[in-house]
Structures are given as C-alpha cells and as structure tokens.
Amino acid sequence: MTRKPGGTGFTMKKIDFKKTMKQLYGPAVGPFAEIDVPQMHFVKVDGAGNPNTSPEYLQAVQGLYGVSYAMKFAARAALSQDYVVPPLEGLWWADDPTAFAARRKDEWQWTMMIMVPDFVTSAIYEAARDKTRRKLGSLPETLRLERHDEGLSLQTLHLGSYDDEAPVLADLHHRVMPERGLTFNGPHHEIYLSDPRRTAPARLKTILRQPVRADPASLTRCA
C-alpha cells in the first residue's frame, strides 16, 4: 500500500500484469520471437462455432468476465491485493487444420480464458463463481480454474483486423517454424489487447502465440 498525498490513510497499489509481465503481454510488431511461457492459472470456458454469431461464445465471455471481476473484488477485500483484470485470451483449433487459416469459423473450436493471479485462492474462485452464477442465472458447464502450461512459444503483435491474421499465420506455419526446425505443441493462442467494441478494426492489437517444440522430422533430416 502507499500513503495518500496530504493524508494519513493508504491507497492500495493496483497490479497491472500487462506492465509487470511485458515479456508475455508486450511483444513488438515484427518477426516471431521465441519466449518461454511459465505455468499460470486461468479461468477457462470451452466451446465451438463462429465467435461472431454463437450465443455460446457470448455466454462464455460474459461468464469469464463476471467471475474474473468477482475474484478481483474479493481479493482486494480479503487479501488487500488489487489488480487490473488481465485481457481476454483464446485458444483456437479445428479438426481440419486448414479451417482456421481459411477462416471457416463455423468449424472452429475454442477455449476462452482470463489469467488469474497466483494469490487468488481456489476458495476465492469458487465463491466468485457461485456469486456470478446467482447474478447471471447460469454459467457454462465447462467453466473452471486450472493451470495452463505452454513453455517454448513463438509470438508477435498483430495490428489490424482479426481476419487479416491469415497471411501472418500461414507464414508462421509454412516458413518460420520449418526454418527453425519447430512444430506445433498446442493450439493457436491469441491475446486481445483491444476492445473490438471501441476500436476500429485497423487499430486492433492482438498477440499471436504458437506453442512449439523441436520437429523430429527436422532433426532426422539434419542427422
């Protein structure tokens, strides 16, 4: 806590993880950079279908934000720990890998999630979940708090519309990863730094991240 100017009281310092974890939430525009992503807690919801039209997607995002803000306020009251709710993130994949790059959104599967600080306990999460369920009337059955581990990943900052990501991802999959002897080690990961309701498509900021591992085929070719 810090002392209020001109007074005897104290104000609670608010943690902004986009600033304290810049290696995860502050990549630069340009070539994909390697990063070692640590294990972190997330509140998650699974679903499928076009995120622009699916009621399931809207319910998932509403539930995530409801629980995340309930946890934030509970942590401030119980632990004297305040923080900015981290940005929305999404894991994306499809049974046919070409469906994502081709933007066939009805075929997409997803896990939407928001990071949860380590000091937020499972008891705080469960109380926040129950409070949010009473407020909203229901929550997705897949809503849960769990650890997520990606490890070695490639990431960059994309500026522009979500639909303009396809050439960037095609370059990642067909040039960048093969040149570095890497292959997929998890679903495509996006972190949304802009609010699409208030930001023009050309100004959207999205972190594109791909967990990777050494490609055995590449190692064989080099042997």
Steps between C-alpha positions, in 0.01 A plus 500: 500500500605864455414803710241741360649843420421749776325244717553225752321222311644257248408405146531148371750449219334352191701242304480523120637173363530644149775721650657261751505208252602685184672194360156336480272795431723752323660347190607717209360505149729313264665157475377224729713492816567199721368518856484254790148528640474399868215304653215730600147472635206580275125492527388323182192414295486261201275527196465473125368700207527845348587750777323776309162325504508232770288563813726246671799727440325807642395304808857374545652848487233645728561225754876543488485874562236461770709250696825690438366827639339321796841345579672837467266668750518203738881501493504873572269455799649181644868526405556875453619412148362704212566443131380587153304209354728357228394496135281237338694216336398219270628160388377409151508181293295289257479133407611609152810718557430702185168625640668760719722659235212486251274676757231230488383615841208261539758218523705664773537370854621725777590545863455858619686595816620777731815478711458476878778622735666232713386670821134439411410178680266224385262602780484855361436359153222270618327782691532730195362228273198444724437874532518546123270205437237654727538835323485365144264211565739239356859442395652269236555149630862503383590808708798411716820623662810312391870534425613547142850411384631595154877526541697583185288712266528741209309827520455839337266798521247527217349838414175491308185298446476146631426386144834646386690249715483222240813599297701549823402155626562338162853645504550372855382149416662454159824701526596618849444174689657271237804729469554480877443123513184539709153347497171553684477432873149625575218705347533847353484762778375858472504777762266794439650832610224712341125521554345430156186688606701822533791452260502525121598168337820653357614598851434171680800362690516121532786285625541190281671214683578143398640241744773302323749218546787356301376327185626136499483499120732798490745334736500191278578706191795661682644169620 
